């Protein structure tokens, strides 16, 4: 009996230090970090609500920015555009051309694709009228099928185009309105389809310094049957504001800032922030930032404007980054007023 008690006591004496050491080395909540299942995580229903209104769209090129001035400001442009390029963003801005104007832009986009825009317009006693054109093309690519995933040897092509008529009118000294009716066609190699869409916009000068507010609704059109499924136009609603925080347009030095919120039918809300500085009303420096995009973020740009008698000529360039694809889209625009 005494031997058993002695052996039991020795076992306990040896086990206690080992237990104490094990307790010290045991992982704690702090050493393990957050619990693998975060009990405060956002429930999946939140994302379902967030993306509930997202839908399939066609004519995706209508969402691209072709104009270098707009792109250089991060596309915060709907309340800034005061030349003919406004017909592609907020048609109401076209009322600010002096008499006759034309603009042309070229975009070297991603994966070998490109886009071009052109517009010519005139301001009359009745309203401002303009005709606009846009196209989008891709490089040829080899056709692949489920049975021939390596390629069939046949080269395929795709492209888009749009032709529109813009009418804009200055209703009062502070309010302008405008609309744009377009015929749009999309070519998907063996299939092509076309339809009509409408843009509408307003531009309002508040009277508080140079502050102006812009609103536009773009790409309003009907559903399309695209390869066995319904697809809508990429409708977007813009709310924007801009003001000069230093000087005024036309001064030796001015600085404009702008902000814009975009409501898409095929994406979550997006936000644009931009600034434009004019030096001697001849040299422009621009910068911008975009939030809510998968690939785009910061942009920079510059422009030159020169008076040649009764004519004014402007050249703009912008540079941005498509981060997801590690590409750097470049845009070049030319504008003439006479």
N, C-alpha and C positions, 0 to 999 in steps of 0.2 A: 504493500500500500504506500509505504514511504517512497519507494523507488518510482512508482507511478506518478506520485505528486511532484517529485523532483523533476522527472522527465517533462511533465506538463508545464512546470514553471520555466524550465529551460526553453521549451518551444515558444511559449508566450514571449519570453525575453528576447528571443531571436526574431520573432515575427513583428513585434512592435516597431523596431527601427525600419524594417523593410516596408511596413505599411505607411509609416510617416514619410519615407522617401518617395514612395509611389504617389502619395497625395500631393507632394510638392511638384512632381513631374507631370501630373495629370493636366491635360490641356484645359484651359478655361475659356469662357466666352470671349474675353478680350484677346487671348492668343489665337483663337480660331477665326476671329473676325465676325462679320455679320452672319447670322443664322442662314444656312443655305436657302431656306424658303423665307423670303422677306414678308413678314405678316402685315406690313404696311404698304405692300405693293399696290399699284393701281389696278383695279379689277379689269379684266379683258373687255367688259362691256363698255368701258370708257373709250377705247380705241374704236369699237364698233360704232359708237355714236359719232366719234370724230370723223370717221371716213364713210359714214352712212350715205352722204350725198354725192360721193365720188362716183363717177360713171364713165363708161367707155365713150371716147370721142373720136371723131374723124377730123380731117383737115388740120392736122397738128401744126403745120407750118404757120398757121395764122397766129400762133402764140409767140413766134420768134420775133426778135427785135432786129430790124434791118438797118435803122438809122444810127450812124456813129455818134451823133450828139446825144441822143437818148441813152444809148448803151453806156457812154462815158459817164453819165450821171446815175448809173445803176437803175435805169428805166424809171426814175422818179420824174416823169416827163409830162404827164397829162395836163398839168397846170402851168408848165413852163414853155411848151412848144409854141412859138410865135412866128413860125414860118410854115411853108407848105408841107413839111414833114408831119405836121400835126394831123393830117388826114388819116394817118395810120394809127393814131393813138387817141386823140380827142378832136373830132372834126370841127368843133367850135373854135379851136385855135387858128384855123385857116383864115378867119376874118381879119387877122392882124397883118396879112401881107399888104404891101402898098398898092400895087396895081397888077402886074403880071409876075409870075414866079414859076420856077420849075425846080425839081429836086430829083436826084438819083443816088442810090446807095447800092453797095455790094458787100455781102457778108461771106467770108470764108468760114463755114461752120465746121462741125465735127465729122469725123469718119468720111472725109472726102466729099461732103455735101456743101452746097453753096446756095445763096439766096440773093435776089436782087429786087429792088423796088424803084418805081419811077412815078412821078406825078407832075402835072402841069395845070396851072390854074389862073384865073383872072378875077379881079374884084370889080364889081359893077355897082351901079346905084341901087340895084335890086338886092343883090346878094353876092357872095363869093362862090364861084363854080370851079370845080376841078375834076379832072379825070386821072385815075390812078391805076397802077398795074403792079403786080407782084408775081414772082415765080420762085420755085424751089426745085433743085435738081440734086441727084445723087450720082456717084460713079456707078458704072456697070458692075454687076456682081454675078457670080455664077449660081445658077439655080441648083438647089439641093432638094431631095425628096427623102421620104422615110426609107425607101428601098435603095436610094443612092445618096447617102449622107455626105459622101466625099465630093459630090457634084455630078451633074448630068452632062456638062460640057456646053450647055446653052446659057448664054448671058442674058440677064434680065435688067430692066430699067424701071425707075419710078420717078415721079415728078408731080408738081402741083402748079397751078396758076390761078390768079384772081384778077378780075377787071372791075373797076368800080367808078361810080359817079358820086361826087361829094357836093352838097349844097350847104352853105353856112351863112348865117346872118347875124349882124350885130343888132340886137333888139333895142337896147338902151346903151348909154355910155358906159354901163358897168356889166351888162349881161350879153353874152353871145351864145347862140345855139347852132348845132350843126348835125347833119346826118350823112350817112354813106351807104349806098346800095351797091352790092357786089354780086357778080356771077363768079362762082368758085368751082374749079374742077380738080379732081385728084385722079392720077393715073397710077395704078398698081400693076404694071406690066400687062397681064392678060385682062385686067378689068379696069374700067374707069367709070366714074360717076360724077355728077355735077349738081349744083343747087344754087340757091340765092341766100344771102344773109344781109343783115342790116347792122350798122353801127349808129349810135346816137350819143351826143355829148353836150355838155354845157360848161361855160367858163364864166365865173362871176368875180368881179373886182369888189372887194368888201368896202373899200373906202378907208380902211385902216392902214395907213401908209401904203405899201405896194402889195399887201396881202391879197392873193387870189385863190379861189377854190375851184377845183375841177371835178367833174363827174362824167363818166362815160360808161356805156353799156355796149360791149362789142361782141360780134359773132353770134347774133341772134338769128337762128335758122332752124329748119325742121330736122327730124331724125332721118338717118340714112341707113339703107340696107347694105352693110359692108361684109361681104364674104360670109353670109349666113347669120349675121347678127346685127342688131340695131346699134347705131352709133350716132351721137349728137354732135352738133357744132361745139367747139371748145369755148362756150360762152364765159365771159368774164366781166365783172363789175368793178370799176375803179373809183376810189375816192382819194383825192390828192389835194395838197396845199403847197404854196410856194410864196416866198417873199425875199426881197433884197435886205440883207442884214447889214450891208455896208454900201453906201452910195445908191445910185439908181442906174438902170439900164441907159447907156449912152454917156455916162460919166467917164472920166479918165480911169477910174477904178471902181468896180462894183462886184459884189459877192452875193450870189443867189443860193438859197438852200431850199430843198424840196423834200417832201415825204409823201409816200403813196401806199395805199393798202389795196390788195387785189383779192377778189373773191372769185375763185374758179369753180366750175362744175366738175372738173376732173382732177382736182388737187385740193390740198388744204390751203388755208389763207397764206398769202405771201406779202412781204413788206419790202419796200424800196426806199433807200435814203440816198440823196445825191446833193452835190454842190457844183456850182459853176462860177468861176471868176473871170471877168473881162478886164483886160488891160488896154487902155487907150482905144477901147471899142474895136480892137483889131485882133488881139490874141486872147484865146480862151483856154483855160485850164480846168479840167473836170475830174471828179472822182465820185465813186458811189459804192454802195454795199447792198446786197440782196439777201433776205432771210426767207427760209422756207423752201429752198431749192435743193435738189439732190446733188447738183454738180457746180452751179454758179455761186459766186460770192462777191468778190471785189472786182471793180472795174476802174479803169483810168482812161482819160482821153484828152484831146487837144483840138483846137480849131483856129483857122485864120480867116479873117473877113477883110475884104478890101473894096473900096469904092472906086469905080472906073467910070467917071462921068455920071450919067444918070443910072448906071447899073451898079449892082453890088454882087460880088462873087465870094462864096464861102466854101472852104474845104475843111472837113472834119475827119478825124480818125480816132478809133477806140481800140482798147486792148483789154481782154478779160481772160479768165481761166475757167475751163471746164474741168474741175478738179477730179471728178470721178474717172474721167478718161485721160487726164493729164494732157489736155490739148489747150491751145490758146487762140480762141476765135478773134479774128481781126475784121473790123468794119471800116469802110471808107465811104464818105458821102460828099456830094457836091451840090451846092445850091446856087441859083442865080435869081436875082430880082431885077426887074426892069419896067 
